[in-house]
Amino acid sequence: MVDVDSSALNSTEISGNGTEFRHETLRLMNLSFDDARMKAREYLQIALDSEDSVLINDALFNMGHMYVMMKRNDSASVFLNMARKGLQQSGDKVQLSNVLRAQGTIYLYTGNNSEALELYNRSLELALDEGDSLSIARALNNIGQAQFESGEYEESLEQLSKSLSIKKRISERELISTLVNIGNNHFALQNFAEAYQNLTKAEEIARKFQQNYCLAEILKHKGTLLTSLDSFNLAVSAFEESINLKEKMNDKLGLADVLVEYGNMWEDREKWLMAEKYYLEAYNVVDRRSDPDFFHRVCFHLGHLNYSRKNNIEAEKWLIRAIETRDLKDETALAQSYELLSKTNYLNNDYSSAYHHLKISKVMSDSLFLRETDKRMREMQLKFENENNRKTITSLREINRIKEEEQQKSNVYFIVSFALFIVTLIIAVALARQVELNERKSKELKQQFDENISKTEALIKSKSETEEALRVKSDFIAAVSHEIRTPMNAIIGMSNLLEDTQLTPDQKNYLNSISLSSSNMLILLNDILDFSNIEEGRMTLEYGKADLAKLLSEIESVCRPPANDKSLDFRMELDDLPRWVYTDAPRLRQVILNLLNNAVKFTHEGSITFRVGVLGKEKTLNGFKYKLVFSVIDTGIGIPEDKQRQIFEAFRQIDSSISRKYAGIGIGLSISQGILTKMGSTLEVESEFATGSTFQFILDLKAEEPIKQEAKAEKAEEPKVLFDKEMGVKFPMSILIAEDNLVNQKLLQMNLNKMGYAPTVVSNGQEALDRLETNSFDLIFMDIQMPVMDGLTATKEIIRKYTYKERPVIVAVTADAMGNSKVAYITQGMDDYISKPFLPEQIESCLKYWHEHTYSEKKGEDIS
């Protein structure tokens, strides 16, 4: 445990609001990370407003320290570099020592122990120059931690003992980190009694001063130690308390680390299900982009777990996910993953892949070994040469002394000294020859190393070419999507407008066919985009509070009518379910609808049952944790046993006649499986040909109070109203449309006209800027791809020229529907996003929202 405390300016007096916020930052380790980050940002803003360089440097250091605690190394480096530059100019060596120590910790977290040690030593030098005892003690503690990470346990204990001796004279709270590090060193040396004694003392102090972050780390280490001592119940208690503390602080990476250690304990005891539970929880918490090495570690553990329990298919899946993790720094761990994947391939009778992955593992291991060997050879050679030179110089000095004595003494002594000179010369020649032999061996090793480097570069080049091919495919899908969605927008939009006119029965039937075909086309397009995002690992889940009762009711209202049209008995069977759950509701709805639509499609007589049951329920600190099983059971055509694995593969169906008879391209189940994998679950099937099928999956969901099952009164179906023609009166707004496509111009304008608005229309971003010079608008519907000036450039110009209260609300209207488009446009300055093809209710919802949340506020009106 390193010392990166932000209390470096204890002797500095700061007046005004800065003192209040600075004192808050000294208690950051007792807050959740979200609260701590908010406090640190408020303190930074106050410091910047004060223009006090001492306060600014301290606030920058606090921000950097906060991100070091969160292990967000890039953000931490930015703030710490700014603080370091300011402190170098001001000459504050004590605070500069603290910054260097924090920067060393970043290197320590990324495995660069030598760089970390160099920065810690420089921090110690500055602290010694200033005679600051606390900074000296902290620097010695961190030097000991760096030596521990390098396996130099005895040297580490020497530095930690010095640090502990100084800290005892300063503050009891400061002892925590050093006691933990001493305990970990004794654990590594298998001095378990000493390790337990030091960790227990650190725990007592942490509880006394309510240092929750430190306490969570101590309990994690103590749980690992107690596991080694076979004190199972005490280890479980320590891990559980550590997990609870990490959850309260919202320390996601720290939580994932504890969950992995906890899973290791269960795996060592061959409690496979418990181990898998905590590994999957860690997988759901960790972010593969911010910490790819830890994400790789979690996937490897899941692969190793399934390999140990002989579940080779699952093991192969997790190990492939591990080696596909991008931006890995730990090459040793990657080599281990390839080796275990090779063993799994072999057990799956995939001998070609087994040989391929074993070869990659061997090449990587050889390359790492040669690099380490070369490094050690250079160090040994340097030490040897220094020692050899020292011995040679000493020998020559002795010879000169003897010669001087021989000039004064007898010829006998001269002969003896000459003989000694000859012997020394022979030794020197022998040593020189030995050096020559060592250099020759070093060159041979370097040649082998260069060959391995060439092989590695070839592998890297192949990987880059594959990634480039995936990027080209993604760009092609995005372009095709954009080009299809633009005319689809016109077809669906004009169909909606036509539906709002007087039509004959035949015309209504024709229009219904057009609408149905357009909707099917849009569903197919969205499925292709989802499949592309899953294949490239770009699909992300957006968890939030969801009304489960409402979600299931909506699903029933969608699926019951088509089932009734085929005279099928549609049933819903629900246990006592929670009302509110935390999940990605749209993605869960997508999976369930896909399964039910398939059931309706492939069932011609009999029944379809949708069942949601409760497998388990646990009380948590802020609610409940439910294990729910979702099942779709039909009496349809069924799936032969030898085809059941095939249906989860993309673009695969039982046979070609299925595609011709029932339509579809065969990616729905593949997409559903990808979504459920992201949720930590797996879609399973049981089926008998010509009898029926059962698809089911299990989810662990955080929840609130259960649903009270009440009889629901049947609501009379209200007539469908496409357009609220009073919108313009109830929510008056002046609207500008910026769209270059004439059909889409007309479509959006006619929709708004139907709602009671009279929008102004322009054809590009420059024309929109020109209109804003002479007219005032409340809202702009802004297309993205336009000639002369595109929508993003126009948005940036509007933001630059007008204040927040002066500028209109800008809503992106685009056919770009790839994964992160909405986030990208919002971060560019746009306020909202509507994708093409759009529906009238989307436009109505957008106008209502911005009238209530922005327009009324800007005009100073009360919202009734």
N, C-alpha and C positions, 0 to 999 in steps of 0.2 A: 504494500500500500504506500503510494508516494505522497509527499507533502506538497500540496498546491494551494494552501489556504490563502484567501484574499485579504487577510488582516495585516498587511505589510506596513500600513501607515498608522500604526497605533499612536505614535507620538505626534502626529499632525493634527492640529486643531482646524476644523472646517465649520464655518458658520452657516446659518440659514438652512434651507431645505436640504442642502447637500448632506449635512450631518445625519439627518433622519434617514435618508435613503441609504447612506453609507453604512450606518449601523444595521439597517435591514440586510445588506449584502453580507455582513459578517455572520448572519444566521442562515445563509443559503442552504447549508447542508441539512437543516431541519425542515425545509419546505419541499413540496413536490417540484420536479424540474420545470414544469410549466409556470408555477408561481414564482420560482426563483428567477427564471429567465425574464419574466415580466418585471420583477423588481430591479434586476440588473439593467434592463433597457430604460426604465424610468430614471434610474440613477445616472445613466449615460446622457440622457436628454437634459437633465438638470445641469450636469457638468458642462455640456456643450453650451447651454444657454448662459452659464456663468462666465465662460471664457477664461476660467482659471486653469492654467496648464497642469498644476499639481492634481486638481480634482479630475481633469480630463484623463490624465495618464492612469490614475487609480481606477476610474470607471472603465477605461479600455481594458485594463488588466482584469477587472472583475468579469467583464463579458468573456474574455478569453478563457479565464479560469472556469467559468460556467460551462463553456463548450468542451473544455478538457474533461470535466466531470462527466459530461454526456457522451464523451468519446467521439464528438463531431470534430475531427481533427482539422479539416479544411477551414471551417469557420473559426476555430480556435486560433489557427495560425494567422489569419487575417488580423484579428484584434490584438494578438500578442506582438506581432511585428510592428503595428502602429504604436503600441505602448512602448516597445523597446526603442524605437526611433525617437520618440519624445523624451524618454528618460536619458538616453545618451546625450541629447542636447542639454537637458537640465542638470546632468551630473549627479542624479540621485542613485548612488551605487546600491543602497540597500534594496530599493524597489526594483532596480535593474537585476539584482541577484534573484529576486523572486520570479521575474519574467523569464530569465534564462532557465530557471528550474522548471517552470511550467512548460517551456518549449522542449526541454529535455524529456519531459513526460510524454509529449506527443510522439517523439521518436521511440520511446520505450514501448508505447502502445502498439506501434507499427513494426516492432521487432528489430529496430535498428539500434542495438544496445551500445555500439561503439560511439555513435553520434550523441546518444543520450548521456553517456558517461562523460564525454568531452564538455557538453553544456553544463552538467552538474559540477564538474571540476572548476569551470570558469565561474559558476555561481558561488562556489566555496571560496575562491580567491577574492572575489569582491566582498563577500561577507567578512573574511579575515581582515581585509584592508580597513573596513569600517569598524571592526570589533563588535559586530552585531551577533550576540550569542544565539538568538532564536534562528536567524538565517543560517548560521553555521551548523546548528543542530539539524535543521531541515535538509540542508545540502548533504550532510553526512548520511542522513537517513536514505535519501534518494540514491546516493552513490552505492550504498549497501544494497538497495533494491535492484539497481542495474547489475551489480555483481551476482546477485542471486539469480536473475534471469539468465546470466551467462554460465551458471553452474558453478561459480566460485564461492561455495558456501562458507568456508572458513574465513576467507577475506571479507565476505559480506558481514559475518558476525562481528568481526573486528571493528568495522566502520559503524555498525548499528549500536555496539556497546558504547562507543564514544558519543554517539548522538543521544542515547538514552541517559548517559551520565550528565550531559549538559541540560537536557530537557527537565530532569528531576529538579533542577534548581530554578526553573522558569515557571512551568505550568503543568498541572496534572493532566489536563485535557490533551496537551501536546504529546503525551506518552503513547496515545492510542496507536498511531500508524507504526511507530517503531516496535512496539510490543507485538503487533501483528506480523511484521516482517521477521522479527526474531523467531516467533512461533513457526512461521513457514519454513525458515532455514532448518530448524530442528526437525520439522516434519520430513524435509527432504533428506536429512541425515539419519532418519528413523529414530530420533530421540523423542519418542512419542510423549513421554511424561513431561519433558521440558516444553514441548510444543503446546500441550494442553494447558499447562500452567500459564504460559504467556498469553495465549488466546483468551483464557478465562479472565485474566487480569484486564486485558484490553476491553472485553465485553462489559465488565463491571463499570469501568470508567465511561464507556460510551453510553451506557444506560443512565449513569449519574448525570451526565451533561446533555442527555437527550440528543446524541449525535446519530440520527437515524441512518444516514447514508453509511457511516462507518460501521454501525451495528449490523446492517444488512450484509456488508462484506465479511465482517468477522464471523457471523453465523454461517455464511456459505463455507468459509475455510474450516470452521469447526465441524460442520456437517461432514465434510470430506474426511477430516481426521477421525471423527467418531466412527465413520464407515470402516476405516482401516482397523479400528480397535474392536470391530464387531459389536459396537454399542448401537444396535439398529434403531431402537425406539428413540434414543436421544438424538441420533442423526436425523431422523424424520422430523422431530420437533424443531431442530435447528433450521433445516431446509424450509419447512413450512413458514416459520416466522420470517425468514429472509425473503421469501417470495411475497408475503403480505406487505412487508416494508417497501420492497421494490415497486409493487403495484400502487401503493399509496403515493409514492414519489413520481410515478409515471416514468420510471427509469427503464425504458424498453430494452435497451441493450444489456443493462445489468440484470434485468429480469430474465432475459433469454439465457444469459450465462449461468444463473442459478438453476434454471429449469434443466439445462443440459447436464450440470453436475448431479442434480437430483435424478435425472434419467439414468446417468451412469451408475448410480448406486443401485437402482432397481434392475438394470441390465446385468450387473455383476452378480446379483442374487437370482438371475434367470426369471425375474418377474416381468415377462415380456410385455404384457398389456400395460402395466403401470409405466414401464420405461417408454413405450411408444406414446402413451398419453402425454408425458411431459416433454418428450422430444417434439411432438406435433405442436404443443403449445408454444415451445420456443420457436418453431418454424413459423407459426402465425404471427409472432411478435417481431422477429428480426426483419430488417429491411435489407434486401440483397444489394441494393445500390449503394447505401451508405456504409455498409460493412460486409463486402463480398466474402472476405476470409471467414468471418463468423457464420455467414449463411452456408458456405461450403462445409464448415465444421458440423453444423446441424444436419445437413443432408447426408454427410458421411456417417454420422451416428445412426441415422434412420436406416441407411443402407446396411451398416454393420449389424444392427439389431435384427433386421429381417434375414440377413445371411446366417446369423447365429441360430435363429429359429427355423432355418431351412425354408424360408419363404422367398425363394430365389427370384421370382418374377418381381415382387415388390422391391427386393434388394437392388435388382438391376435398375428399376425406375429411379430410385433415390440416388444411386451412385452416378447415373447418367446426369441427373440434375446437378449433382455436386461438381462433376468435371466440366459442365457447361457454364458454370458461374464465371462471369467476366471479371477482369481486373484483379485477379488473385495475386497476392504477393508471396504467400507461403507455398513455395514450389515443393517442399518436402511433403506437405499434406496432400497436394495434388498428385504426386507420385504414388502415395499410399492409396488414394482413391482409384487410380488406374489399376494398381495391383489387385485390390479387392474386387474391382469390376471384372478383371480377367478371370478370377476364381469363380465369380458368379456366372459369367458366360460359359465357363467350362461345365459347371453343374447343370446349366440349361442346354447342354449339347451344342452350343454355338462356338465351335472350336476356332473358326476363323476370327471372330471378334475377340475370343479369349487370347489368341496369339497376338493379335494387333494391339490390344490394350496392355498385355504383358510387355511387349516390345517398347511401347511408349514409356511405361513405368521404368523399364531397365535403362532406357536412354536418359530419362530425367534423373534417375538415381546416380548413374555414372557421371553425368554432367555436374550434379551437386557435389559428388564425392571429389571429382577432380578439382573443382573450384576451391573446395575446402582444403584439399591436399596442397594445391599450389600456394594458397595463402599461408598454410603452416610451414611449407618448405621455405618460402621467402623469409618468414619470421625466424625459422631455425638457422637459415643461412646467414642472416644478418647477425644473430647472436654468436654464431660460430666465428664469423669473420672478426667481430669485435673482440672476442676472447682470444682468437689467434694473434691478432695484432698486439693485444695487450701482452700476451706471453712473449712474442717476438721482441717487443721493445724492452721488456724486463730482461730477457736473455742478453740482448745487445749491451744494455747498461752494465750488466754483471761482467760481461767480457771486457768492456772498457776499464772497469774498476780493477779487474785482475791484471790487465795489461800494464796499468799504471803501477801496481804493486810489483809486477815482475821486473819492471825497469829498475827497481830499487833492491830487488832480491836476486836470488840465484837463478841460473839457467834452468834448474830443475823445475822451479815454479813456472817458468816461461813455457816449458814443454807441456806441463800439466794444463795450463790455461789454453794452449794451442789445441790440445786434445779435446778439451771441453768445447772449444769453438767448432771443431770438426763435427763433434756429436750433435751440437745444436743445429749446425747447417744441414746435417742429414735429416734431423727431425723436421726442419723447415721445408726441405724438399719433399719429404713424405707427406707433410700436411698440404703442400701446394698441389701435389698429385691427387690427393684425396678431394681437394676443392674442385680440381678439373673434372674428376669423375662425377662429383655431385652436380656440376653444371651440365654435363652431358646427359645425366638422368633427368635433370630439370627440363632440358630442351625436348627430350622424348615425351615427357609428361605434357609439356605445353603443346606439342604437335597433336597428341591424342585429344587434348582439351579443345584445340581449334577444330578438329574433325567433329567432335560432339556439338560444338557451337554451330557449325555449318548445318548439321542435321536438325538441331533445334530451330534454327532460322528457317529451314525448309518447312518444318511443321507449322511455325508461326505464319509463314507466308500462305500456306494452304488454308489455315484457319481464317486469315484475313480475306482470302478470295471467297471463302464460303460466306462470311459475314457480308461481303459486298454483294454477292448474289442475292442474299436475303433482303438486303436494303433495296436493290433494284426491283425485286419482286414486290416489296412493300410500296415503293413509289408507284409502280405500275397499277397496283390495286387501288391506291389512293386516287390516281388520275382517272382510272376507269370509273370509280365510284362517283367522282365529281361530275364527270361527263354524263353518267346515267341519271344521277339525282337531279340535274338541271331540267331535262325534259320531263322526268317523273314528277317534278314539282308542278309543272304546267298541267300535266294530265290529271293528277289528283286534285289540284286546286280548281281547275276549270270544271271537273266533275262535281265538286262540292257546290260551285256557283250554279251549275246547271240544275242540280238537285233542288235548289231553292226557287226554281221557276215552275210554271204550270206545265205538266207533262202528261202525255197519254199513257195508258198502261203499258203499251209496247215500248214506248220510250223509256219508261221507268225500268223495265226489265233489261233493256240494252245498257242503261246507265249503271244498274247494279252489277252487270257482267264486267263493265269497264272498271268499276271501283274494286270489285273482288280481285280481278287480275292485277290491278295496280298494287293492291295491298300485298298480294302474294309475291309480286316482283320485289317490293320493298323488303319483305321479310327475308327473301332469298339473298338480297344484297347485304342486309345487316348480318345474316349468318356468315357470309363469306368474309366480311370485315372482322367479325368476332373470331372466326377460325384463324385468320391471319394474325390477329393480336395475341391469341393464345399460343400459336406456333412460335412466335418471336418472343414470348415472355413479356409482352407489353400490357397485358390485361391486368388492371388493378381493381381491387374491391373497395367500395366506399361504405364502411359500416356506419350505421346510425340506428336510432330508435325507430322501430317499425310496429305498426298495429297488426298483429298476426291475425286477429279475427277478421279485420277488414280485408287483408290480403287474401285469405282463404275464401271469403265471400265473393270477392272480385273474380277469383279463379273459377269458382262454381258458375257465376253468371256468364262467363265466357264459354265454358266447356259444356254446360248442360244443353243449350239449344242445338248444337250440331249432333249431340248424342240422341236427343229426342227426335231429330229429323230422321235418324236411321233406326228409330224404334228400339233403342238400347236402354237398358235400365241403368241409369247413372246414380251412383250412391256416394255419399260422403259420410265417413265414420271418424269422429273426432273424440279423443280422450279429453280429460280436464286439462286444457292447455293454458299457458300463460297468455295474458292479453298483450303485453308489450315485450318485445324481444329486441336484441341488438344484433343486426345482420345487414347485409346488402340486399334490401328487399327487392329491387328490380331484377337482380341476377337470380335470386331464389325463385321469383315468379317466372322468369324465363325458363329455368330448369323444369319446374313443375308443369308449366303449359306445354313444353316440348314433349314430356312424357305422356300427358293426357291427350294431346293432339295425335300422337302416334297411336295411342290406344283406340281413339275414335276411328282413325284412318284404317287400322288393320283389324277391326272388329266388325263383323257383319250381323251377328245375332248374339243375344245373351246380355251380359252386363259389363259395366266398368265401375270399379270401386276405387275411390281415392281415400286413403286412410292415413291419419296422423296420430301416432301413439307416443306415449311417454315411457321410455325405458329406464329413466332414473331422474332423481331430483335431489339437489344438494343446497343447503342454506349457505349463503355467502354473507359478507359484511354488509353489502348494499342491495340484497335481493336474493335471487335464486339462480342456480345453474341447472338447466334442463338438458337431458339427452333425449332428443326427439327422433323418431323413425318415420320417414315419409315413404308411403308405398302406393303404387299404381298397379291394380290387378285387373286383367281383362280376360275375356273368353274368346280372343281373336285367333289368328292363324298360327300363332306360336312360332318358335325358332328352333331348328334342329340343334342338338347338343354340339355338334362339330362346327357350327356356325356362330355360336354365342359370343366368342371372343372377337370374331371378325366384325360384328356390328358396331364396335366402339372405334374402329379405324375410320379415318376420314375418307369420304368418297367411296365407301364400301357398303354394299347391301348383300342380302342372302344370295341373290342371283339377279341377272339382268332383267328378268321378267318382272321383278318387284318394282324396279324403277319405271318400266313402261306402264305397268298397271296402276301404280299408286302415286307416281310422280315423286319429285324430290331428288336431291343430289347426294344424300347420305352423309351429312356432316352434323346433323342435329345432336345425335348422341355423343359424338366426339366433342362438340362444344360443351354440352352438359357435363361430361366427364372432366373437361378442363376447368370449368367454373367450380365444380365440387372439389377438385384437387386443391384449388386456391383456398377453399373454405376448410380444408383439412379433412375431407371426406372422400368416399369412393362410391360410384354408382355400380350396383350389383344386379344381376338378372338371374331369375330362375324361370325356365320355360320348358314346355313340352309341345312338340310339333302337333298342330291341328287341335290343340286343347286350350292353350292360353299362355299368358306370360305375367310375371310379377317383377317389376322394377322397384328397387328401394335404395335409400341412402340414409345415413345417420348423421345428425349435426349436434354438436355441443353449443348451446346458446345461453348467454346471460339473459335473465328475464326478471320481470316484476310480478305483480299479483296475478293469480290464475283467472281465466275467463269464467264467469258465472253463466252456465248454460241456461239460456232462457229461450222460450218459444218465440220465434221471430214472426211477426205479422207480415203477411204477404203484401207487398206494396204494388199498387196498380202501376203498370208501366206508363211513364209519362211520354207524351209525344216528343220526338226528337226535334230540337230547334237548332238549326245550323248557325244562325247569326242572331246576336242580341242587338236589335236595331236601335236600342236606346243607349248603347255604349257611349256614343258621342255626347249625350246629354248628361249621363251619370258620371262619366269620367272624361271631361273635356280636356283635350290636349291638341297642340299644333304639331303636326307630324311631317317630317321630310323623308322621302324614299330616295336612296342612292343605289341604283341598279342599272347595269348596262344592257341586260337582256330584255328586249322589248316585251316578250311574252310574260316574263316574270314581273316586269314593271306593271303591266296591265293587271296581272293576277293579284298582286299585293294591293294595288290601288283599288280594285273592285271589291276585295275583301273588306278593306277599310271603309269604302263607300257604303257597303251593306250594313256596317256597324254604326254609321252616322258620322263618319269623319270625312274631311276634304283634304287629303294629303297633297303636298307639293312633290313633284318627281324630277330628279336629275339623273344624268347618265354616268357620272364618275365622281371621284373624290374631289377634284378641283372645282367642279361645278357646285358641289356641296359647300365647300369653303366660301365660294363667291356668294351663294345664297345667304350664308350666315352673316356676311358683312352687311346685308340690307334687311334681313328678316330675323325674327326671333322664333326659335323652335324649341319645343319641350322634349322631343324625342326624334332620333334618326334611326331608321332601319338601314343599315350599312352593309352592302355586299362586300366581299373581300377581294375577289379577282375582277378588276375593272381596268379599262385602258386609261391612259393619261396619268391618273393617280389612283393607286389601289386603296382599299378600305383601311388597311393598317396605317399607311402613311398619312391618310387624311385624319385618322383618329389621333395620331401623335401631334399633328399640326393643331388640331382643335384643343388638345390638352395644353399645348405650349402657349396658345394665344388667349385662352379663356380660363378664368378661375372656376373652381368647382361649382359655385352657385350660378355662374354665368353660362356655363356650357350645358348643352342638352344631354340627355341620357342617350348613349350610343349602344344599339343592339345589333350584334353581328348576325347577318342572314347569309348562310353559306352552304354549299353542297359538300364541303369537306367534313367527313364524318369519321375520320380516323380517331383512335383512342383518346388522345389528350388534346384535341382541338379546342374544346371549350376552355380548358385551363390556359392554353396558349394565348387565346384571344383575350381572356380576362387579364392576364399578366401584361399584355400589351397596352392595356388602358381601357378596353371596352367594358361596358357595364353588364351586358347580358348576351345571350346566344340562342339563336333559333336555327335548326338545321333544315335544309330542304330535303324532301318535300315537307312543307309545314301544313298544319290544319288550322281552321278558324279558331278552335278553342285555345291553341297555343298562343295565337296573337292576342286573343281576349285576356288570357291569363297574364301575359307580359304587360299589357297596357294597364290592367287593374293594379298589378304589383307596383309598377313604377309611379302610377298616379298617387297611390297611397303612401309609398315610402320616400319619394323624392319630390314629385311635382308639388304636392301640397306643402311640403316643408319649405321649398324654395319660395313659394308664393305667400307663405305666412298664414295659410288657411288652416282651420281646424278640420280634422277628419271625423265626420260623424258616423 
